[in-house]
Amino acid sequence: MGARLRVVLDQLVHVVDADQAAASLDLTLGLVATSPSGCTVDAIVTAGAEVPIGGVSDVRTLALARRELATSWQLGIAPGVGGGLIHSPTLMAPLVRHDRVHDNDQTTVTLWDLRAWDAPETLSKGQVAWQRGMLRRAVKHADAVVVPSHAVAERLSELARLGDRVRVIAGAPPQGYAAPPDAAERRAAASLPERYVVVGGSPATLAEGFRGAMAAGVDAVVLDAPEGAEPHYAEIASAAGLPERRAHIRGASGAQERAAVLAGAAAYVATSATAGWPWRAVEAMALGLPVVAVDSGSHRDVIADGGMLVPAAELAEAVADATAGGAERLRVLAADRSRAFSWASSAERLWGLHADL
């Protein structure tokens, strides 16, 4: 009898992190498509959720909504879940005592970034406390913790005693990620200028990206700004020398909207060095966009030769080059590097992980 891999899909009703929610669905699609002969994919979902994926064999719907379930699992209370092979594409998992040897029960979780430890100011206090608490449970009960890069694995080894239970499996761009046919119309509706760079990072790091826009003589667009953060981000731009009218601050948006914005940019600038999966940089590479990033372990692992990696102090000069003479070369390098990542490949490696366990 083949294995049944049960995937936790906790954000189908209430989305906490849009990137991780989308990645969970894309990974599940990959698991269905790459399932070994005789193996099936099941889902564990919160109350009221419906799984929008074909090929999932069985769905276990729990009695609790996502918020209540997060509290319950943080306390180690996981009634109604059952055993078997369980994988969570996030830290949200029923991390309780189980017997891998005799019952063949396995529980693995995914840790996409270490902001809760290295950049807690970018999250709410509740999110920081919950993630730290769930990592403590993972240290006690997870059979493996999946991280997206070797840099995250190295930093995690300094934070938690997980030994050889840390496994590196990269993410990928959203399934079918491409600029929508009406990308130009979407950019016009968003009142974006003709020439701009997209800058990603936190308030502590964005200034270098704004200086890069100034050096390149273009505007700057920031995606994923928290609600109400626009005035503060505009002040950072102004202090960095970029007039507020040339700093376009945008909040969270869907994949198609982001693709439309990125596709019209002269370059993507990643300013944060925090260990984690660089979601927007990977999307930018998938669109063949020149990428300039602060040199860090995660960027070396993921972007590698698909972009320009420079010290923060040299970011402005690099952005100026990436939007001028170096643009075409960087577009080719970005597109080539993006082909290294796919959800099918990630899924195959996850099947292999559970086979190894």
Residue, then its C-alpha position, 0 to 999 in steps of 0.5 A: m500500500g502506498a503512502r498518504l502525504r497529508v498537507v496542512l492548508d490552514q490559510l484557505v479561509h483566513v490568509v495570514d501571509a499571502d505569499q505562504a498561502a499561495a506557496s502552500l497551494d502551489l506546492t500541493l499541486g506539485l505534490v499531486a503531479t509528482s506523487p510516486s506510484g501508489c501514493t496520494v495527497d490528502a489535505i488537513v484544513t480549518a473549519g469552513a474551508e474547501v480545497p481548490i485543487g484537483g487530485v487531493s484524495d481526502v480532506r480532513t476538516l477540523a472543527l476550529a477556525r484558523r485563529e483558534l487552531a493556531t492557539s490550540w496547536q501552539l499549546g500542543i493540543a491537536p484533537g481530530v488531526g490523526g497521524g500518518l505523514i503530515h507536512s505543513p508548508t508553514l510553521m502551522a502544524p500539529l507538533v505533538r508527540h508521535d512515534r515515527v518508528h513504530d507507527n510511521d507517523q511523521t510531521t514536518v514543517t516549513l520555515w520560510d524566513l527568520r524575521a521573527w528573530d532577526a527583524p522582529e520589528t517587521l512583524s506584529k508582537g503576536q506574530v513574533a511570539w507565535q512563530r518563536g513558540m512554534l519553533r520551540r515545539a518543532v525542536k521537540h516534535a518535528d521530524a524535519v524542518v524545511v528551509p528555503s536556502h542554506a543561509v537560512a539553515e545555517r542561521l537556524s542552527e544558531l537559534a535552535r538545536l535541530g541537528d540534522r533535521v534541517r532540510v533545504i528545499a527551495g521555493a519557486p515563483p507562483q505557478g504560471y507567473a507572468a505579466p497579465p495581458d493588460a499590464a500596461e492598463r493596470r500600471a496606468a490605473a495605479s498612476l505609475p510613471e513610465r520609468y521606475v525601479v521596484v524597491g523591496g525591504s524594510p523601513a530600516t533598509l529602504a533608504e539605499g534603494f531610494r538612493g539607487a532610484m535617485a542615482a538612476g534618475v527614475d522613480a521608486v515603487v515600493l510593494d507590500a507596504p503595511e497599511g498606514a505606512e505610506p507617510h513613513y515610507a515617503e519620509i524615508a525616501s525624502a531623507a534619502g534624497l528622493p522627493e516624495r512625489r517620486a516615491h510610489i508606496r503601494g500595499a499588498s496586492g495579488a500576483q497578477e497586480r504585482a506581475a504587472v508592476l514588476a514587468g514595467a520596472a527598469a529593475y528590482v532592488a532588494t535591500s534586506a539582508t534578513a535570512g529568508w526566501p526573497w519572494r519578490a526577487v524570485e518573481a522579478m527573475a521569472l519576468g526577466l527583470p534586472v535584479v540588484a540585491v544587497d549581498s547576503g547569504s540568502h541572496r547568494d543562495v537564491i539569486a546567485d549569478g542571476g543578478m548583481l549582489v553588492p554591499a549596501a554602500e554600493l547599491a546606488e551605483a549598481v542600480a544606475d548600471a542595472t537600469a542603463g548599460g547592464a540591463e540587457r545582460l542582467r535580464v538574460l541572467a535573471a531569466d536563466r536563473s529563474r529556471a532553477f526553481s519550480w514547484a514540481s522540483s520542490a515537491e519531488r524533494l519533499w516526497g524524497l524527504h518523507a521517504d528518507l524519514 
